Structures are given as structure tokens and as C-alpha cells.
Amino acid sequence: MKILVFQHLAVEHPGIFRDFWREAGHTTHIIPLDEGSQIPPLSDYDLLAVMGGPMDVWETEKHQWLIPEMAAIRTWITDLNRPYFGICLGHQLLAEALGGKTGLMTTPEVGITTATLTPEGRKDPLFASLGPDLQAFQWHGAEVQTLPPNATILAANPACPVQAMRIGTRAWGIQFHIEMTPTTAPDWAAIPAYAASLNTALGPERAKNLPVDLAPHLPDFAKMARQINDNLFHAIKAP
């Protein structure tokens, strides 16, 4: 498959999914929107993956490329009816582009937490052979607060009621991070905006130790990411 990736920050790339896609022989075309890259003709691609970033969906004056990005997401899903996979900001952009609303959380969710699959999530092909409880890494201060039409909540927790969702039959968004690699947390912590939010959420000492604390969990995160990746491609190839 030809995979189109919307990227919003160089260190928020597809992570471990790059390995999975390369192994499977897929080609990946990354568009760094924050660097001024233009969105190519959508009809040339089979899957759209949209990654995270430090900006919020409503910051369209500061990041004007968010407007054509959301328009492209809308076209991709409503006109082309092609599969979509969004993580963190990509999850929120999916909601916003299709008529939902995203807003600030009362308390940011940072660190290793658990999201529980809903009854619909347990039946969804994206989470086949997983759950009911998914332990994953979180780093977000915004959340989907109003679902778009035709959306189904697939996972939730007390901090964030929309941890994962599906819109229609071929568009998925996941709030938590499943793309983690050994370099992800150190790379993100080097970004000033992320470092500040990390210190606020965890305190300086826990923030400093985050890469060490995450290390024992990375094999399980990788296993979950592999399963979700395999499930995704199985689902989008199904008739």
C-alpha cells in the first residue's frame, strides 16, 4: 500500500509503525506540515495516517496549515471513503474535521495509564485479540469532547471518555500513544513545550526519570502496536 502520513513535528513520526510498514513492503510518504510542505493529491494513496503534535486543533491562526489539513481529512473520509488511522492529535483532528469538538481537559493525562475497551471496542476489528484493558502511554492536555456524527467510542477511562473511536467503518482515532520506541520519550522531552507540560504533570523528578520508567513497558507496547497494525491492515483489506 501507499501510505500518506501527516506529520506535525519531526520527533512525532510513526515510530515503530515505520518498521512494520517497511517489513510489509508498504511505501510511506511523510508530509511535515509544520515545515510548510503541501498536501499532495489524495487519490494517489491507500491509507492516511495522522500523527501527534504539540499544537491544538483550534490554533488555526498560529498554525494555518491546520485548516487545509482538516479539509483533506474530511475529503479523504467523506468523498474518497479510504481508511484513516490517527494517533493523539490525529485522533482529535479526525473528530474536529468531521463535525465533533475538541477542548482542554481539566487535568492533562501524562504517563502510563489504562484505557478500557467498550462493548463496541471489544467487537471492533482494530482491537481484535486485545483488551479488555489496554495499558499505554499518554501525553495530552486536550480531548474529544463532542463526537462527530456516525462515531462510536471504542475505549475510555475516567480521565478521558474518548480514548479511541471509529467513524463509519474505515476511520479510527486513538488518543493514547502506541507508536513508542526507546527514543520516543527522550526525543519528546527535548521539545520545550513538551518538557514544560511534563514537569507540570509529573513534577521535575518523575519527568526526569520518565525514559527509565517507560523502558520495562516498551516490549508490551511494541506487542500491542504490532497487533493493532496487523488488525488495521486486515480490516482495510477485508471486502
Protein Blocks (a to p, Z undefined) as FASTA:
>chain_A
ZZddddfbfklcgkjmmmmmmmnopacddddfknopacddfklpmbdcddddfbdfklmm
lmmmlmmmmmmmmmmmmmnopacddehjlmmmmmmmnopacdddfbdcedjddddddfkl
mmpmklgoiajbdcdddddfbdcfbdcehiacfbdcfklmblbccehjlbccdfbdckbc
fklmmmmmmpmklmmmmmmmnojklmmmmmmmmmmmmmmmmmmmmmmmmmmmmmmmpZZ
